[in-house]
Amino acid sequence: MKLRSMIRPIIGPGLWNSLARLRDEIRLASIHMRSFRKASSLGSAGLRLNCGCGPNLKPGWINIDAFNPYATIHLDLRRPFPFQNESVSEIYSEHFFEHLEYPKDTGVFLAESLRVLEPGGIFRVGVPDIELAITSYASDDDLYYKRAMELWHPSNCTTRMDLINYLFRLGHEHKYAYDFETLYKVLKEAGFSEVKRVEFDPSIDCEKRRFGTLYVEARK
């Protein structure tokens, strides 16, 4: 800790942050390679993948998260999946897709999703509903922002623009913002069919995400 406090002022915040990201990427690569070998033991047909699950583990699903120790398998989902072609019946992600860089990382994730999905397989994704946030901002809908503050915004978000920035950036974690039109385009260009906006489903979606989330389903 003492060495860190001595070095950090010397190299400056930009280089320090870059080194921290490099450290995290090296750690993630190691985690991914260890779990990649485990995938062959998880089955070869009818799999259901919960991608970027965080703490929201789903019984009967392969819960995938790089850092949650309780996930079924720990993978970097920006890289090829360790699953066989057409071995998956459903792919689900909730508040994960916006953490992928567009178009490179989203392209890999969607191409791999199509590869492993069986014909007619379902791809369901939930992302922050940016259209709702922007229209509420433009119309001075303080009710939206009051509810958002109560549910999932940090205490340092005290203005409506703070909340917009939080949705777009989440520090440096959020990489791209989506409305239905944009998500529809991205999924269709990737090769999915029957892309449609869907309602919150309490049987699969997380209750705390009900408000402010855009849910979309597509098929292979």
C-alpha positions as CSV (number, residue, x, y, z in Angstrom):
1,M,0.0,0.0,0.0
2,K,2.9,2.4,0.8
3,L,4.6,1.6,-2.5
4,R,1.3,2.2,-4.4
5,S,0.9,5.6,-2.7
6,M,4.4,6.6,-3.7
7,I,4.2,5.4,-7.3
8,R,0.7,6.7,-8.2
9,P,1.5,10.5,-8.0
10,I,4.6,9.9,-10.2
11,I,3.0,8.1,-13.1
12,G,-0.2,10.2,-13.1
13,P,-3.9,9.1,-13.2
14,G,-4.0,8.3,-16.9
15,L,-1.2,5.7,-16.9
16,W,-2.3,4.4,-13.5
17,N,-5.8,3.7,-14.8
18,S,-4.4,2.1,-17.9
19,L,-2.2,-0.2,-15.8
20,A,-5.2,-1.1,-13.6
21,R,-7.2,-2.1,-16.7
22,L,-4.3,-4.1,-18.0
23,R,-4.1,-5.9,-14.6
24,D,-7.8,-6.7,-14.8
25,E,-7.5,-8.0,-18.4
26,I,-4.7,-10.3,-17.5
27,R,-6.7,-11.6,-14.5
28,L,-9.8,-12.1,-16.8
29,A,-7.8,-14.0,-19.4
30,S,-6.5,-16.4,-16.7
31,I,-10.0,-16.9,-15.3
32,H,-11.4,-17.5,-18.8
33,M,-8.8,-20.1,-19.8
34,R,-9.4,-22.1,-16.6
35,S,-13.1,-22.2,-17.1
36,F,-13.0,-22.8,-20.8
37,R,-11.9,-26.4,-20.2
38,K,-14.8,-27.0,-17.8
39,A,-17.5,-26.3,-20.4
40,S,-17.3,-29.7,-22.0
41,S,-18.7,-31.2,-18.9
42,L,-21.9,-29.0,-18.9
43,G,-23.7,-30.9,-21.7
44,S,-24.0,-30.7,-25.5
45,A,-27.7,-30.1,-26.1
46,G,-30.6,-28.0,-24.8
47,L,-28.4,-25.8,-22.7
48,R,-29.7,-22.4,-21.3
49,L,-27.1,-19.7,-20.9
50,N,-27.5,-16.8,-18.4
51,C,-24.8,-14.5,-19.7
52,G,-23.2,-11.9,-17.4
53,C,-25.5,-13.1,-14.6
54,G,-23.8,-11.1,-11.8
55,P,-25.6,-12.1,-8.5
56,N,-28.8,-13.2,-10.3
57,L,-28.3,-16.9,-10.6
58,K,-31.0,-18.9,-12.3
59,P,-31.7,-22.6,-11.3
60,G,-31.4,-24.9,-14.3
61,W,-29.3,-22.4,-16.3
62,I,-25.6,-22.2,-16.9
63,N,-24.9,-19.0,-15.1
64,I,-21.9,-17.3,-16.7
65,D,-20.0,-14.4,-15.0
66,A,-16.4,-13.6,-15.0
67,F,-16.1,-12.7,-11.3
68,N,-19.1,-14.1,-9.3
69,P,-17.6,-17.1,-7.5
70,Y,-21.0,-18.8,-7.4
71,A,-21.5,-18.7,-11.2
72,T,-21.5,-22.1,-13.0
73,I,-18.7,-21.0,-15.2
74,H,-16.4,-18.0,-15.5
75,L,-15.9,-16.7,-19.0
76,D,-14.9,-13.6,-20.9
77,L,-18.0,-13.3,-23.2
78,R,-16.1,-11.0,-25.6
79,R,-14.3,-14.2,-26.8
80,P,-15.5,-17.4,-28.6
81,F,-17.8,-19.5,-26.5
82,P,-16.7,-23.0,-25.4
83,F,-20.0,-24.6,-26.5
84,Q,-20.8,-26.8,-29.5
85,N,-22.8,-25.6,-32.5
86,E,-26.5,-25.6,-32.0
87,S,-26.2,-26.9,-28.4
88,V,-28.1,-24.1,-26.7
89,S,-31.9,-23.5,-26.6
90,E,-32.0,-20.1,-24.9
91,I,-29.6,-17.3,-24.2
92,Y,-30.5,-14.6,-21.7
93,S,-28.7,-11.5,-20.5
94,E,-30.0,-8.7,-18.3
95,H,-27.9,-5.4,-18.0
96,F,-24.9,-7.0,-19.5
97,F,-25.0,-6.3,-23.2
98,E,-24.4,-2.5,-22.7
99,H,-21.1,-3.4,-21.1
100,L,-19.7,-4.7,-24.4
101,E,-17.9,-2.4,-26.8
102,Y,-19.8,-1.8,-30.1
103,P,-19.4,-3.0,-32.7
104,K,-16.3,-5.3,-32.1
105,D,-17.3,-7.0,-28.8
106,T,-21.0,-7.1,-29.5
107,G,-20.2,-8.6,-32.9
108,V,-18.3,-11.5,-31.3
109,F,-21.0,-12.0,-28.7
110,L,-23.9,-12.1,-31.1
111,A,-22.0,-14.2,-33.7
112,E,-21.2,-16.8,-31.0
113,S,-24.8,-16.7,-29.7
114,L,-26.1,-17.5,-33.2
115,R,-23.5,-20.3,-33.6
116,V,-24.4,-22.1,-30.4
117,L,-28.2,-21.6,-30.6
118,E,-30.3,-24.4,-32.0
119,P,-32.6,-23.4,-34.9
120,G,-35.5,-21.5,-33.4
121,G,-33.5,-20.8,-30.3
122,I,-34.4,-17.7,-28.2
123,F,-32.1,-14.8,-27.5
124,R,-33.5,-12.5,-24.8
125,V,-31.7,-9.3,-23.7
126,G,-32.5,-6.5,-21.3
127,V,-30.6,-3.2,-21.4
128,P,-31.2,0.2,-19.8
129,D,-34.0,1.9,-21.6
130,I,-32.2,5.0,-22.8
131,E,-35.2,6.3,-24.9
132,L,-37.3,6.4,-21.7
133,A,-34.6,8.3,-19.9
134,I,-34.1,10.9,-22.7
135,T,-37.8,11.5,-23.3
136,S,-38.3,11.9,-19.6
137,Y,-35.5,14.4,-19.5
138,A,-36.9,16.4,-22.4
139,S,-40.4,16.4,-21.0
140,D,-39.3,17.4,-17.5
141,D,-40.7,14.2,-16.1
142,D,-39.4,14.4,-12.5
143,L,-41.5,11.4,-11.5
144,Y,-39.2,9.2,-13.7
145,Y,-36.1,10.6,-12.1
146,K,-37.5,10.4,-8.6
147,R,-38.3,6.7,-9.1
148,A,-34.9,6.0,-10.7
149,M,-33.1,7.7,-7.8
150,E,-35.0,5.5,-5.3
151,L,-34.4,2.3,-7.1
152,W,-30.9,2.2,-8.6
153,H,-29.0,5.4,-8.9
154,P,-26.2,6.3,-6.4
155,S,-26.5,9.1,-4.0
156,N,-24.1,11.4,-5.9
157,C,-26.6,11.6,-8.7
158,T,-28.5,14.7,-7.7
159,T,-29.6,16.2,-11.0
160,R,-31.4,14.8,-14.0
161,M,-28.2,15.2,-16.1
162,D,-26.3,13.2,-13.4
163,L,-28.7,10.4,-14.0
164,I,-28.3,10.6,-17.8
165,N,-24.5,10.4,-17.4
166,Y,-24.9,7.5,-15.0
167,L,-26.9,5.5,-17.6
168,F,-24.6,6.3,-20.4
169,R,-21.3,5.8,-18.6
170,L,-21.6,4.0,-15.2
171,G,-18.0,5.2,-14.6
172,H,-16.3,3.5,-17.6
173,E,-18.4,0.3,-17.5
174,H,-21.2,1.2,-19.9
175,K,-19.9,1.1,-23.5
176,Y,-23.0,1.7,-25.6
177,A,-26.5,3.0,-25.2
178,Y,-29.6,1.4,-26.8
179,D,-33.2,2.2,-27.7
180,F,-35.4,-0.4,-29.4
181,E,-34.6,1.0,-32.9
182,T,-30.9,0.6,-32.4
183,L,-31.1,-2.8,-30.6
184,Y,-33.4,-4.0,-33.4
185,K,-30.9,-3.0,-36.0
186,V,-27.9,-4.6,-34.2
187,L,-29.7,-7.9,-33.8
188,K,-31.0,-8.0,-37.4
189,E,-27.6,-7.2,-38.8
190,A,-26.1,-10.0,-36.7
191,G,-28.6,-12.4,-38.4
192,F,-31.4,-12.8,-35.8
193,S,-35.0,-13.0,-36.9
194,E,-38.4,-12.1,-35.3
195,V,-36.8,-9.3,-33.3
196,K,-39.5,-7.8,-31.0
197,R,-39.9,-5.7,-27.9
198,V,-41.3,-7.7,-25.0
199,E,-42.7,-7.0,-21.6
200,F,-41.0,-7.7,-18.3
201,D,-41.5,-11.4,-17.4
202,P,-41.4,-12.1,-13.6
203,S,-40.6,-15.7,-14.3
204,I,-37.2,-14.9,-15.7
205,D,-36.4,-11.1,-15.3
206,C,-35.1,-9.6,-12.1
207,E,-37.8,-7.6,-10.2
208,K,-35.4,-4.7,-9.4
209,R,-34.9,-4.3,-13.2
210,R,-38.6,-4.0,-14.0
211,F,-38.5,-0.2,-14.1
212,G,-36.3,1.4,-16.7
213,T,-35.3,-1.7,-18.7
214,L,-35.8,-2.4,-22.4
215,Y,-36.4,-6.1,-23.0
216,V,-36.1,-7.6,-26.5
217,E,-36.4,-11.1,-27.8
218,A,-35.1,-12.6,-31.1
219,R,-34.8,-16.0,-32.7
220,K,-32.2,-17.8,-34.6
